[in-house]
């Protein structure tokens, strides 16, 4: 199995880990914290994807401004899009899926696998 890694940097990484774990029905598989307890980085397993969520290294970093694509089976695609919509994300339907702007400013292209 090939695993595709996606990296997302957001200001509140701990909240983002909880959000993405719930949205994608993922499993957190590891985390690294700073000495003061703040989350530096966490990994979430989502099917064939490893979502790495982290805190930006510099204040001028591109927190939440990335764009990622995820391909999901049809039933799972619709469940994930429904969860995004329920969480207040902006969805624009496209052929085979949707473009999503989440609450952290990250853009997703979520489309049907295969």
C-alpha positions in Angstrom: 0.0 0.0 0.0 1.3 3.5 -0.9 0.6 6.2 1.7 0.4 9.8 0.5 1.5 12.4 3.0 -0.3 15.7 3.3 1.1 18.5 5.5 -1.0 21.3 7.0 0.2 24.1 9.1 -2.3 26.0 11.2 -2.1 28.4 14.2 -4.1 26.1 16.5 -2.7 22.7 15.6 -4.3 20.9 18.6 -7.8 22.1 17.6 -7.1 21.2 13.9 -6.1 17.7 14.9 -9.4 17.2 16.7 -11.3 18.8 13.7 -9.6 16.7 11.0 -9.8 13.5 13.0 -13.5 14.0 13.3 -14.1 15.2 9.7 -12.1 12.3 8.1 -12.9 9.7 10.8 -9.1 9.4 11.1 -6.9 7.9 13.8 -4.2 10.0 15.4 -1.0 7.9 15.2 1.6 10.2 16.9 2.3 13.6 18.3 5.2 15.8 19.3 4.7 18.6 21.8 6.9 21.6 22.8 8.3 21.9 26.4 5.3 24.1 27.3 2.8 21.4 26.2 1.7 23.1 23.0 1.4 20.8 20.0 4.2 21.0 17.5 3.1 18.2 15.2 0.7 15.3 15.0 -0.1 12.6 12.4 -3.5 11.4 11.5 -4.1 8.2 9.5 -6.9 8.6 6.9 -7.1 5.5 4.7 -4.2 5.7 2.3 -3.2 9.2 3.6 -1.1 10.4 6.4 -2.2 13.9 7.4 0.6 15.7 9.3 -0.8 18.8 11.2 1.7 21.2 12.6 2.2 24.6 14.1 4.0 27.1 11.7 7.7 27.5 12.4 7.7 31.3 11.9 5.0 34.0 12.5 5.3 34.8 8.8 4.6 31.2 7.8 1.8 30.2 5.5 -0.6 28.9 8.2 -3.8 27.5 6.9 -3.2 28.7 3.3 -2.3 25.4 1.6 -4.3 23.3 -0.9 -4.5 19.5 -0.8 -6.3 16.8 -2.7 -7.8 13.7 -1.2 -9.5 10.8 -3.1 -12.1 8.8 -1.3 -14.5 6.0 -2.2 -18.0 7.3 -3.0 -19.8 6.6 0.3 -16.9 7.9 2.3 -16.6 11.0 0.1 -20.2 12.0 0.8 -19.8 11.4 4.6 -16.7 13.6 4.7 -18.4 16.4 2.7 -21.4 16.2 4.9 -19.2 16.5 8.0 -17.3 19.5 6.5 -20.7 21.2 5.7 -22.0 20.6 9.2 -18.8 22.1 10.6 -19.4 25.3 8.7 -16.9 24.8 5.8 -17.5 26.4 2.4 -18.2 23.7 -0.2 -18.3 24.2 -4.0 -19.4 21.1 -5.8 -17.3 20.0 -8.8 -17.5 17.0 -11.0 -16.8 14.0 -8.8 -16.5 15.8 -5.5 -16.1 19.3 -4.1 -13.7 22.1 -3.3 -13.7 22.8 0.4 -12.5 25.8 2.4 -12.2 24.7 6.1 -12.4 26.8 9.3 -8.5 26.9 9.5 -8.2 28.5 6.0 -6.9 25.3 4.3 -8.4 24.4 0.9 -9.2 20.8 0.0 -10.2 19.2 -3.3 -12.0 16.1 -2.2 -12.9 13.8 -5.1 -14.2 10.3 -5.8 -11.4 7.7 -6.0 -11.0 5.6 -9.1 
